[in-house]
């Protein structure tokens, strides 16, 4: 067997920007970042969401983020600050690595995901 998903996530986290919930909250409050929620619609319905987060399921990320794709969403700007999130930080770490490979230069992820956000007592819509 090749590399495990745990190893892939650890490798990604070693060279991407891992942000704490407090840091993400501060960036969002200042209006300097776009937050992308990579979770599936069912997850958001069951687990809640962060106000203002753009919904982009992980399976569509590359298509939404590529300006040459017919599915491109203008909220994805390779030159702007983008923060990715998921439930616990694994998918967002891998996705951050992907966006870096696609030419995004100011991308990070919420380390620990929504679970860490909630654990910090930060506000969210609980569905």
Wavefront OBJ file of the C-alpha trace (Angstrom):
o trace
v 0.000 0.000 0.000
v 1.106 3.537 -0.692
v 0.822 6.572 1.513
v -2.094 6.748 3.960
v -4.519 9.654 4.204
v -3.132 10.439 7.666
v 0.333 10.751 6.121
v -1.049 12.885 3.277
v -2.709 15.301 5.705
v 0.422 15.497 7.882
v 2.541 16.186 4.811
v 0.167 18.933 3.658
v 0.078 20.560 7.100
v 3.872 20.653 7.158
v 3.998 23.219 4.359
v 0.697 25.098 4.369
v -0.619 27.864 6.601
v -2.528 26.312 9.514
v -4.737 28.868 11.252
v -6.289 28.728 14.709
v -10.004 29.477 15.089
v -9.187 32.816 16.749
v -6.969 33.848 13.845
v -9.645 32.898 11.300
v -12.280 34.798 13.297
v -10.069 37.912 13.315
v -9.437 37.713 9.565
v -13.124 37.243 8.847
v -14.082 40.115 11.146
v -11.636 42.415 9.362
v -13.143 41.456 6.003
v -9.738 40.494 4.638
v -10.553 36.873 3.733
v -13.096 34.680 2.003
v -14.033 31.539 3.932
v -14.780 28.436 1.849
v -16.689 25.567 3.499
v -15.723 22.293 1.814
v -18.254 20.103 3.629
v -21.162 18.424 1.899
v -24.650 19.986 2.202
v -25.787 17.191 4.526
v -22.886 17.919 6.875
v -23.713 21.608 7.013
v -27.369 20.842 7.708
v -26.489 18.412 10.511
v -23.499 20.196 12.027
v -24.068 23.869 11.371
v -22.013 26.402 9.486
v -20.094 29.623 9.846
v -21.887 32.807 8.841
v -20.771 34.106 5.463
v -18.940 30.951 4.414
v -19.080 30.137 0.704
v -20.354 26.611 0.135
v -18.071 24.632 -2.179
v -18.123 20.853 -1.632
v -14.630 19.339 -1.794
v -15.459 17.359 -4.918
v -16.018 20.573 -6.905
v -13.180 22.690 -5.501
v -10.783 22.475 -8.422
v -13.568 23.224 -10.907
v -14.832 26.216 -8.913
v -11.289 27.537 -8.349
v -9.973 27.324 -11.933
v -10.718 30.530 -13.888
v -10.615 28.509 -17.137
v -13.300 26.066 -15.955
v -16.935 26.490 -17.012
v -17.785 25.940 -13.324
v -15.505 28.734 -12.084
v -16.942 30.845 -9.274
v -15.638 34.440 -9.165
v -15.512 34.313 -5.353
v -12.379 32.209 -5.919
v -9.633 34.717 -6.629
v -6.073 33.367 -6.925
v -4.782 36.761 -5.752
v -7.063 37.209 -2.728
v -6.964 35.757 0.780
v -8.833 32.434 0.867
v -9.354 30.301 3.976
v -10.661 26.760 3.634
v -12.549 24.805 6.279
v -14.138 21.403 6.775
v -15.328 19.391 9.784
v -11.967 18.644 11.418
v -9.231 20.001 9.129
v -8.164 17.029 7.007
v -9.981 17.873 3.781
v -9.168 21.548 4.126
v -5.452 20.808 4.578
v -5.396 18.697 1.415
v -7.471 21.280 -0.448
v -5.155 24.102 0.633
v -2.248 22.160 -0.837
v -4.240 21.716 -4.044
v -5.006 25.422 -4.391
v -1.337 26.237 -3.864
v -0.513 23.854 -6.732
v -3.125 25.687 -8.821
v -1.359 29.027 -8.286
v -3.185 30.442 -5.279
v -0.637 32.264 -3.136
v -2.624 33.516 -0.142
v -4.529 30.419 0.932
v -4.739 28.791 4.372
v -7.013 26.477 6.306
v -8.838 26.368 9.624
v -6.794 23.817 11.537
v -9.196 21.542 13.400
v -12.133 22.686 11.282
v -15.593 23.445 12.566
v -14.975 21.178 15.570
v -12.104 23.399 16.743
v -14.171 26.539 16.048
v -17.013 25.239 18.226
v -14.595 24.081 20.937
v -13.258 27.657 21.135
v -16.799 28.890 21.768
v -16.897 31.008 18.634
v -20.288 31.818 17.056
v -21.785 29.604 14.384
v -25.179 28.732 12.933
v -26.064 25.374 14.423
v -28.296 24.340 11.561
l 1 2 3 4 5 6 7 8 9 10 11 12 13 14 15 16 17 18 19 20 21 22 23 24 25 26 27 28 29 30 31 32 33 34 35 36 37 38 39 40 41 42 43 44 45 46 47 48 49 50 51 52 53 54 55 56 57 58 59 60 61 62 63 64 65 66 67 68 69 70 71 72 73 74 75 76 77 78 79 80 81 82 83 84 85 86 87 88 89 90 91 92 93 94 95 96 97 98 99 100 101 102 103 104 105 106 107 108 109 110 111 112 113 114 115 116 117 118 119 120 121 122 123 124 125 126 127
